[in-house]
Amino acid sequence: MSKRSARGAMPLGYAEMMAPWMVMTEMWRFQYETSAAAAEVILRRTLLAATGAMSLQEAVDMVMEKPATFSTSLEAMSVALAGGAGPQEALRAAAAPMSRRMRANAARLRG
């Protein structure tokens, strides 16, 4: 083993020490992206409603998409837990459908 590879090796326990920070970083990134998309959707829909430009279909979708997305989210979490996933993986699975829906709505409303 050369000096260079010995210096470049991670200390023992480094990965275990960094794991909680990596999870927190991932959760923060997800929360930031989801919050930004949600805020954009709320802003765009509010402007549509305030100007009278909101279609009936958009108004109906605005209400009906929530129960459908929550049930999809619950199903994804249940499948993950039934497959032996831990709590973090189950939460990721549960959050994914909601995040996808919010980002899709933001992109669609952006035009």
DAVEN-V791691 format. One line per field, one symbol per residue. ss: DSSP state (2 for helix, 1 for strand, 0 for the rest). A space follows every 50 residues. Layout:
BEGIN
ss=???
END
This chain:
BEGIN
ss=00222222000002222222222222222222222222222222222222 20000222222222222222222222222222000022222222222222 22222222220
END
